[in-house]
């Protein structure tokens, strides 16, 4: 027992030192803060040796414990108090020199794997220097990214110079407070003042404010594009990195740790390089979307930004809506050099711009003269571009003179125009598209999300009366999956009646057990917890084994039978594997394709099914065969291994997949969201209603999301007529 304790502690320490290699994931921010950066290019054979070392330790511990349990249970429950002479295992004890030699060879092989992996780790602890080639590649990557984002921007299509006004009261000026000087008033900046000029005059510390749709995010994107070109010409200039602040609210870490995490994640840079660049002040953070995070978290984010800025004194740009920023800075404002507010367009500028576009927009130009409210609404670049996209080459119907009703009418006309001329109109007509986007917008608002990831869909998307049906269905679904598999295998060898019995029993057993284990891990009854990463907790594994051995021994001694003791202890060993193997969900979305988290969960669940099914089936079959003779039915244990493998697979990913698609089925049956969600989301992206962000989707603009979220569910949505002879696609 002391040997097992020392072995488990040794494995635990080794697991901590190489945890990231085993998990196949990136280190957390806290681990990066206290560890030396490693070389990011590790040979493939090093990873292979580390993987072999982990597998050797895990399998070695399981084999030793399983052998010990079976030997002890047989020795205690036989009449002779010793191993039977006719058991093949008795030969291993008699010819102990051969047994010891083979065991030592295997032990030396395991030690060799460990030495190679540790030596490779020690020789790669020094970080790589930042080379000019790395900088050149990153400059090209940033330039391409910003050009693509400018092309997708709605406001960016309006080529009108935006006016700017300085607002000293929006920032915290400690010098004015100390000297008791009066605050300066707002001042309109001279015409033709670009955002790059403002940035340079602001000592590279700038706050950009504006109303929704005013073009502030587009200005920030234009600033990023201009600074990338400047960094390409000047090797001493920092690289502008555009980052969404909405992701900070998840963990609320120190801003530097968050910058390292997001720079590596969004721009596909290794974390070692990301840390080096951030700490060397070679990156200029451009932080957008302070208004997009939860209202309660904004003041804390302002404090985190100020703390980072005081500690580093490096260039920094922040962008936010005006009203949300003012609410978040009631107690502490951003300590930057300059703040500017994006001004709305002038009516004369709007009319002059439409005149340059010519005859296709003549009807819209005439509507501006008849409807002053429409002209006032067009003074924001977003709404002006929406009007241009909607009414190019067409007439303008009668519009309201009231601003709220007018804005709603414009969004309706824009959506109808996009659906009519883009995407698959036959498969996704107007009424269906609006209904599904309405559900999506309301769910994103409910979850306080700016980016929708399909794999993060949860049961609270269902109406409350249907959530209980979903909970019952995710308990019964394993019955339909596990029952037929086990029943078919058992029926082939034991008859139809036995097959039905074993299938029904196993199906009814697996559903509640898997649900209970998942609940114990997540402490939430209906949450879909993805299994995107597998790891081994040796501490939990050891504790479960120690407690289980005591329970198993007591159980066996009370019954006094070999099957009682051996079966109890074997079940405890399997329970130790269930507890020791952990599946985790990424706290940050590291995805580049839609629904990638579900795909990872399916892969991990399938791996667990095959690996543990074969391991337990062969291991226990061979051990019992050695104890009781080679004529022991190995097939029985292979069937048992299949059942246990299904259990492991469901716990470590497959159950999350079943939950996800069961939820999608209920949403489809209620006509809330399509069953084939990805094609619909891609079609909405082609219609400029959504935009792809990695593996997620966001509305083209927050105002568009607000329009769909505020749709009245009691009023009918305008529907497009189905052509005669055209079949409407199924829900």
N, C-alpha and C positions, 0 to 999 in steps of 0.2 A: 504493500500500500504506500509506503514512503517513497518507493521508486516511482510509482505513478504520480504522486504529488510533485516530486521534483521534476519529472518529465513534463507534466502539464505546465508548471511554472516556467520551465525553460522554453516551452513552445509559446507561451504567452508573451514572454519578453521578445522572442524572435518575431512573433506576429506583430508586435508594436513597431519594431524597427523596420519592418518591410510591409506594413499594412497596406500601403497604397499599391504595391506590386501585386498583392494577393487579390485585392478588391477590384483591380483594373480601373480605378477611378483616380481623380485628382485630389491632392491633399487639401484639407480644410484650411481656412485662413489662420486659425489658431496654431495649427501644426506648422504652417509656413513661418509664423512669427518666431517660433522657438527652435527651428531646425535650420541647418546649413543648406543652402540651395545646392541641388545636385545637378550634375551634367544631364542635359535633356536628351542626349542621344546615347542610349544604352544598347549594346549589341543584343541581337535576338537570343543568342545562347545564354546570356545572363538571365533574361526573363524566363527562359525555359528551365534553367537550374533552380531559380527561385520557386517556380511552380512545382517542380519535382520535389523540392525540399518541403513545401507545404503539404503536398499530397502524401509524401512519405511519413511525415509526422502524424497527419490525421489518420491515415490508414493503419499505421503501426500501432497507434494507441488503441484504435477500435479492435484490431485483431488480438492484441495482447489481452485486453479486457474481456473480449468474447471468449477466448480460450480459457482464461482464468475462471470465468463464471461457470462455464460448462464443466471444467475439471472439478471445481469445488462442489458444484451441485451433484455431480455423479459420485464423487467420493463420499459425500455426506449421506447420500440416500441409498447407497448400495449396502447390501448385507455384509459384505467383507470389509467395508470401510476403505476400499482402494479401487483403483481402476480395474475393470475386467480384463482378464488375460487375453480374451479374444478380440479386444478393441485394437484397431490399427494404431491408435495413439500410444498404446502401451509399447509398441516398437520404437517410437521416438524416444521414450524414456530409457529403454534398454540400450539403444545405440545413441547415447547422449553425446559422444564426441562428434558424430556427424551433425547432430542437431545444433550443437554449440558452434561448430565451424560455419555452418550455413547462416546461423543467426548473426555471427560476428561479421561475415561478409556483407550481409544486408545492412548492418549497423555502420560499417565503414563506408558503404556506398552513400548512406544518408548523410554521414558526416562530410563526405566529399562534396555533395551537393551544397551543404551549408557553407563550407569553406569557400567554394567558388563564388557563391552569391555574395558572401560578406566581403571578400577581397575585391570583387568588381564594384561593390558599393563604395568601399573606402577609396578606391582609385578614381571614382567619379564624383567625389563630393565638392570639388572646386568648381565654381561656376565658370561658364565660358565667357570670354570677353565679348563686348558688344562690337561687332565688326561693321564696316561701312556697307558691306553687302546686305546685312540684316536691315540696316536703316533704309537702304534703297528699296528693298522688297516691301517693307512696311509702308513707305511713302507711296509706292504704286498701288498697294492694296487699299490704302485709305482714299487715294484719289479716285479709284474705280468705285469704291463704295459710296462716296459722296456724290459722284456723278449719277449713279443709279438712283440714289435717293432724291436728287433734284428732279430727275425725270419723272419720278412717281408723285412728286409734290403737286397738289392742286394749285396752291397759291403761286408756286414757282413759275407757272405758265403765264401769269400776268406780268408783263415786262413794264412795270411802272415803278419809278423810284419812290420809295417810302420815306416819309418825313419822320424825323426823330426829335425828341424833346428831352433834355436832361432833367432829372428829378433828384436833387441832392437829398431830399427828405426821406428817400426810400432806403438809404444806406446809413450805416452807423459810422459816424466820424468822431473818434475819440478826441481828436485835437480841438474840435469846436466845443465839445462838452467841457474839456479841461480849461480852455481859455474863456469859456462863457461867451462865445461869439454867436450871433444870430444865424439861423439856418438860411441858406440861399433859396430863392424862389425858383420855380421851374422856368426853363429858358429853352425856346425853340432853337434848334441848331440850324446853321445856314443851309441853304439848298445845296443839293449835290454832295452832301456829306455822307460818305459811305460808312458802312458798319466797320470796315477795316480801319478807316481813319479814326473813328470813335474809339476802337480798341487800342490803337497805338497811343492816342492822347490820354487814355485812361490808365496808362502805365500797365497795360495788359491785365487789368482787373475790372471786369465789367459785369453789370447786371442788366439784362434785357427784359423789359416788361411790356405787356400789351393785352388788349382785349381778345376774346376768342375770335379766331379767323383774321386777326390783324396782320399776320405774316411774321410774327416773332420767331417761330421755329424755323421758317424758311430763311430769315436773316441769319440765324445761328448756323444753319447749314451752309449758306453762302460764305460766312466767315470761316468755317472749317475748310471749305474748298479753297479759298484764297490763301489761308495759312499753310495748307499742304503744298501749294505751288511755291510759296515763299520758303518753306522748309526744304524743298527740292533744290532751290538755288543756294541756300545758306545752310551749311552743315551744322551751325551752332544753334539754329532755331529749333525749339521743341516741336514735337509732332502733335497736332490737334487731334484729340480723340473725343468723339461725340458719344456720350453715355446717358441712358435714361435713368433718372433718379427714382423712378417708381419701384425699381428692384431693391432699393436700399431698405425699404420698410420691412422686408421679410425677416432679417436678422438684426438690423440696425447696428452694424459693427462700426468701429472707427473708420473714418472715410478712407484712409490710406489702404486698409485691408480690403474695403469694398472696391476701390479703384483697381487694385491688383487682380481681384477676382473677376471683375467685369471686363477689364481690358483683355485678360486672357480668354475669357469665354466668348465675347462678342466678336473679337477680331482674330480669333484662332491663333493666339500667341501662347507659347509655353509659359507656365507660371513662373518658372525661374527667370526667363527673360522679362516677363511682365514685372516682377518684383525689382529686377535690376533697373529697368527703365523708369519705373515710378520713383524709386529711391534716389536715382541719379538726376531727377528732375528733367528728364528728357521728353516728358509727355505733358501736354497742355490739356487739362480736363475741361471739356465743354459740357456742362451739366444741364440737361433739359428735362422738363416735366416735374418741377416741384409741385405744381398744382394737381398732378395726376395721382399722387399717392393719397393715402387716407388722411383726412383732415387732422386727426389727432396726432399723427406722426410728423406733420410738417414742422412744428416748432423744434422738435428734437433733431430733425434733419438740418435745420438752420444752425443749431448749436454745433452739430458735427462738422458742418462746412467751415464755420468760423474757427473751430479748434484746429482743423487741418491747416487752414490758411495761416493761422498764427505760428504754427510749428514749422511751416515750410517756406512761407513768403515766396511762393512761386505763382506764375500766371494762372488765372482762373476766370472762367466765364460761367454764369448761371442764367437760366431763362425760365420765366414763369408768367402765368396770368396775373394781371394787376390785383384784382380783388382777392384772389386766394393768397397771394403773397402778403398783402396788407393784413389779412386775418392771421396769418402764421407768424408775423413779426410784431405782434403787439408788445411783447416783452423784450425781444432781442432781434435786431435787424442784421442783415449781412454786412460784414466789415470789408467792403470792397471800395475801390477808388471812385467809381462812377456808375451811375444808374441812368438808363435812357428808357423812354417809353415810345413805342411805335405809334405813330399818328395815323388816323384814318385818311383815306384818299380824299382829295377835293373833288367836288362835283364837276368842275371844269376839266380836271384830269381824266375822270371817267368818260366824259363825253368825247374828249379829244382822243382817247385811246380807242373808243368804239369807232370813231370816224376813220381811224387808220386801218381798221379791219374790213371796212368796205360794206358792200351790199348785203352779204349774208346776215348781217346783224342790224339791218335797217329797221326791222320791226321792233327790235329791242330798244334801239335808239329812240324811236317814236314813243314807246311805252314809258321811257324815262321822263319825257316831256309831259305826259298825261298823269303820271303817278309819282309825285315827289317822294312818297315813302319808299317806292322801289328804288329811286335814285339814291336815297340816303342809305338804304340797305346795301347797295352796290359799292359803297365807299370802303368796305372791307375787302381785301384781295380775295379771300376765300369765296365770298358770295358773288363777287364779280366773275370769277372763273366758273362758278356753278351756273350762273346765268348764261355765260358764253357757251358752255357745253350743252346747255338745255335748249337754247333758242337760236342756235346757228342754223340758218336756212329754213326757218319755220316761223309761224305766226305766234304772237303772244296772246293768250286768252285773257279774259277779264280777270284782273287781280284785285285783291282787297286793298284798301287804303290803311288798314290797321296792321302794325308791324308784326305782332305774333301770328295772325292769320296769314299774312303775306309770306312770312318765312316758311310756314308749313306748306303753303301752296307751291312755293318754289322747290322745296325738297321733294314733294310729290311729283312735280313735273320732271325734275332731274332724274329721279329713280325710274319713272316710266320711260324716259328717253334712253337711259343706259340699258334697261332691260330689252327695249325694242331693237336697239341697234348693236348690242354686244351680247356675247355669251350664247347659251343654248336656250332660246326662247321656248321651244317645244317641250323640253324637259323641265325647265324651271320658269314657268310663267310668272306674271306680276304678282298675283295674289299669293301664290305659294312662296315666292321669294320674300315678299314683305312679311308674311307670317313667320317664317323661320328666322329671318333677321331680327324681327321683333323679339322673339324668344331669346335669341342670342344676346341682344343688347340688354334686355332686362336681367338676364342671368349674370352678365358681366358687371352690370351696375350693382346687383345684389352682392356679388363676391368682391366688389371693389377691384376689378381687373381692368387693365388697359389692353392686355394681350390675352387672347383666348387660346388655350392649349386643349385639344380634344381629349388627351389622356387624363386631364385633371377634372373632367366632368364628374360631379358627385350627385348623390341621390336627392339633395335639396333642390335640384333642377325640376324634380317632379312636383306636381301639386300635392298638397298635404294629404288629401284623401287616398292618393295612390301610393304613398310611400310605404305603407304597411304591406300592400300587395308586392311591392318590389322586395321588401325584406323577406317575405315568405318565399318568394320565387328564388332568391339567391341561396336559400337553404335547400330547396327541392331540386335545383339545377344539378348539383353533384350526383343526385340520385339518377338522373338521366344520363350522366356521363360515366360515372364509376360503375354503376349497376350493370349496364350491358357489357362492359369490358370484363369484369370479374365473372359475371354470370355466364358469358360465352365460353371463357376458358374452363370454368368449373364444369359446365354442361358437357363439354367435349369428352371429359374423362370420367365424370361421375353421374352422368345422366341429366335429363332435362329437369326433373324435379329438384335435384340438388343444385343445378345451375341457377334456377329461378330463386331458390332459397338464399344461396350465397350472394347472388347479385342484388336482391332486394335488401338483405341484411347489411351488406357492405355499403350500398348507396345510402341507406338511412343512417348508417353510422358515420360515414365520412362527412356529410354536410354539416351536422352540428359540431363535430370535433374540429373541422377546419375553421368554421366560424368562430368557435370559442378560442382557438389558438390565435387567430388573427385579431380577435378582440383583446386578448391579453397583451398582444404586441402593440396595438395602436390605441387601446382604451376607448375606441369609438365603434359603436355597433355597426353602422352602415357605411363608414368611410371606405372608399376604394383606395387602398394603400398599395402603390406600385412596388414591384420587386425589381428595381433597375440595377441593384448592386448586391452581390452576395459576399458575406464575410463570415468568419468563424470567431466566436467569442469563447476563448478557452476557459475563461473564468466561470462563465455560466455553464459551460459544458462540464467542468470539473465538479461544481457544486451539485448539479443535477445527478451526476453519476454517484457521488458520495451518498447523497440522500437516498437515491434509488437503490443502491446496493443494500443499505440497511433494511429498507422496506421489503426488498425482494427476499433477503435472507429470512426475515421474520415470516413472510408469507410461505416460503418453502418449508420452514421448520414446523409451522403450525399444521400444514397438510401432510408433511412427511413423505411426499412423493417427488420423484425426479421431475415429473412434468410440472408440478407446482413450483418448485424452486427454480428450475431452469427457465420455465416460461415466464415467471415473474421477473427474473433478472434480465432475461433477454428483452422483454418489453421495456424495462427501465433503460437499457442501453439505447434502444431505439428512441425512447423519450429524451435521452440525453442529446442525441443527434438533432432531434427536433428543436430543443431549446438552444443548443449551441450554435446551430447554423442560423445566421441572421440575414434577413432581406430588408433592404432599405430603399427609400425613394429619394431621388435627388432633391435637395432643397432649392436649387436653381435649375431652370430648364436648360440642359445642355443638349438640345436637340436641333437638328437641321432639316428633318423631314417630319411631316405631320404624323401624329399618333406614335411617335418613336418610343415613348415610354411603355406603351402596351406591347410593342414588338420586343423590347428588351425583357419585359416581364415574361412574355411567352417563351423566349429563348432560355431564360434562367429556369423557368418552371419545367420545360422539356428536358433541360440538362439534369436537373435534380431528379426527375422521374427516371431517366435512363440510368444515371450513375448510381443512385441509391437503390433502385430496383435490382440491378445486376449485382451490386456489392452485397446487399443483405441476402439476396437469394442464393448466390454462390457461396458467400462466407458461411452462413448458417447451414446450408446444405452440406458443404464439405466438412465442417466441424462435427455435425451430428453423424455424418457418414463415417468419420474417423472414430467417433466414440462408439457407435452401435453397429459398425460394419458397413462395408461398401455397398451392400444391398439395400441400404436405406433409400427411400424414395426421394431422390433429389428434386424431382419435379414438384413435389408438394411445397418445398421451400422456394422454388422459383416462382410459383404462383403467389406464395406469401410475399416474396420480394416485389412482385408486380404490384400487389395491393399497397405495400408500404411505399413503393416508389410513387404511386399515384398520390398517396397522402403527402409525401414530400413535395411533389410537383405542384399540387394545389396550394400548399402553404407558401411556397417560394415563387409564386408568380402566376400559375394557371388559374387560381381562384380569383385573382384580381382581373384577369382577362375575362373570366365568366361573369364577374360582377359588371365589368364595363359594358360588355355586349348585351347583357340582360337589361341594364339601364338604357342603353341605346334602343333596344327593342321596345321598352315601355314608352319612351319618348316618341318613337315612330308610330306606335299604335294609338297614341293620343294625338297624333298629328301636330306635335310640337317641334320636331326636328327630324331631318331625314335619316334613314337607316344608313345610307351611303353618304356620310357627312363630308368626307374629303372632296369628292367631285363637286358637291354643291359649294363648298367654301372656295374651291379653285375657280368655279364659275363666277361667284360673287367678286372675286379678285379681278377677273378679266373684265368685269363690268364697272370697275373703279369704285365699288362699294366697300370692299375690304382690301387689305394689304398684307402680304406675307411678311412675317418677321421670324426668320429662322424656321422652327417647326410650329409656330403659332400664327394667329391671325388677329389683326386689329382693324377697326373701322378707319376709313380713309381720314376722317377727322372726328374729333370729339363731338362737334355739333351734329354730325350725321348719326353718331351713336345715340346722342340725346334725343334726336327725332324719333328713331325707332323705339327707344325705351319708353317714350312718352306717348306712343300710339294708343288710342282708345280701343280697348279690346271689344267694346260693345258696338263700335261703328264698323260697318263693312269696309273692307279694303277694296279699292278699285280692281276689277278683274279683267283680264284679257280673254276675249272669246276664243274658243277652240274652233279651228277651221273644220268645215264638214269633212268627214272621212278621216280626221286626224285623231288618233287615240291618245287620250291623256295618260301620262305615265303613272304607275301605281305609287301610292304613298309608301 
